[in-house]
Amino acid sequence: MIRELDTVMLIKDRPSEGLVKGDVGSVVFIHEGGKAFEVEFLTMTGDPLGVLTLAVDEIQPVSARDVPHVRVA
C-alpha cells in the first residue's frame, strides 16, 4: 500500500516530463483511495523537476534492495 510521503520509483518512462524509469519521487497526495498519486520529483540537490499525477501502474514503492542511480536531468 502506498501512503502520502512514501518514496516511490517510476516504472515507466515519462519523456515529455524528462523523467525515466527508475527515477525516485515522493507521494504528496493520493487520489480516490489509491487510483492515482501526485508524486514530486527532485534533483539530488532539491531542485524541483515536477509534480506529476501518476496511475498506480506507473509507480512502485521502493524496497530495501533498491539501489539509487544518479543521472543528469
VOLUM-483393 format. One record per atom (N, C-alpha, C, O): x, y, z. Coordinates in steps of 0.1 Angstrom, whole numbers, plus 5000, padded with zeros to 4 digits. Example, Ala and Ser with C-alpha at 12.3 -4.5 7.8 and 13.67 -1.06 7.14 Angstrom:
BEGIN
513249435078;512349555078;513249675078;514249675085;512849785071;513749895071;512950005079;513450115080;
REM end
This chain:
BEGIN
500849885000;500050005000;500950125000;501850145008;500650224991;501450344990;500650454998;499450474997;501450525007;500850635015;501550765012;502550765005;500850875016;501451005015;502851005021;503050945032;503751075015;505151095019;506050965016;507250975019;505450865011;506250745007;507150784996;506850864987;508350714995;509250724984;508850614974;508750504978;508750654961;508350564951;509250574939;509950674937;509250474931;510050474919;509150464907;508250394906;509550544897;508850544884;509150414877;510350384876;508150344871;508450224864;508150234849;508150134842;507750354845;507550384831;508150514827;508150604835;508850524816;509450654811;508250754810;507150724805;508650874813;507750994810;508551094803;508951204808;508851074790;509851154782;509351304781;510151394781;508051324781;507551464779;507851544792;507851674791;508051484803;508351544816;509851534819;510351584829;510651464811;512051454813;512351354824;513451354829;511451254826;511651154837;511751014830;511150994820;512550934836;512750794831;512550694842;512550724854;512250574837;512050454846;513250454856;514450464852;512950444869;513950434879;514050564887;514650564898;513550674881;513650804889;512750794901;511750724902;513250854912;512650844925;511850974929;512451084927;510750964935;509951074939;509251044952;509250934958;508551154957;507751144970;506351164967;505951254960;505451084973;504051094971;503551214980;503851214992;502951304974;502451424981;500951434982;500351504990;500251344975;498751344975;498251214969;498851164959;497251154975;496651034970;495251064965;494451124972;494951024952;493551044946;492750914948;493250804946;491450934951;490450824951;490950694957;490850594951;491450704969;491850584976;493050504970;493150384973;493850564962;494950504956;494850464941;495650384936;493850534934;493750514920;494850594912;495250554901;495250704918;496350784912;497050864923;496550874935;498250914920;499050974930;499751094925;500151104913;499851204933;500651314929;502051284935;502251264947;503051284926;504451254930;505351364926;505351414915;506151414936;507051524934;508451454931;508951374939;509051504921;510451464917;511351574919;511051694914;512551554925;513551654927;514851604923;515151484921;515851694920;517151654918;517851624931;517151644942;519051574931;519751534943;519951654952;520151634964;520051774947;520251894955;518951964959;518952074965;517751904955;516551954959;515852044949;514752104953;516352064938;515752144927;514552064922;514651944919;513352134920;512252064915;512252024901;512752104892;511851904898;511751854884;510251854880;509951854868;509351844889;507951854886;507151764896;507651684903;505851794896;504851714903;503951654892;503351724885;503851524892;503051454882;501951374889;502051324900;500851374882;499751284886;499951144878;500051144866;500251044886;500550914881;499550804885;499050804896;499350714876;498450604879;499250504887;500450504887;498450414893;499050314902;500050224894;500950174900;499850204881;500750114873;501950184868;502750124860;502150314872;503350384868;504450404879;505550444876;504050364891;505050374902;505050244910;504050164910;506050224918;506050124928;506850174940;507750254939;506450124952;507250164964;508650114963;508950014957;509550194969;510950144969;511050034980;510350024989;512049944977;512249834987;513649854993;514549934988;513949775003;515249775009;516349725000;517549755003;516049664989;517049614980;517349704968;518249684960;516549814967;516749914956;517949994958;518250034970;518650024947;519850104948;519650224939;519250214928;519850354945;519650474937;520750484926;521850434928;520350544915;521250564904;521250714900;520150774899;522350774899;522450914895;522550934880;523350864874;521751024875;521851064861;521751214859;521151284869;522151274849;521951414846;520651444840;520251384830;519851534846;518451554842;518551654830;517451684824;
REM end
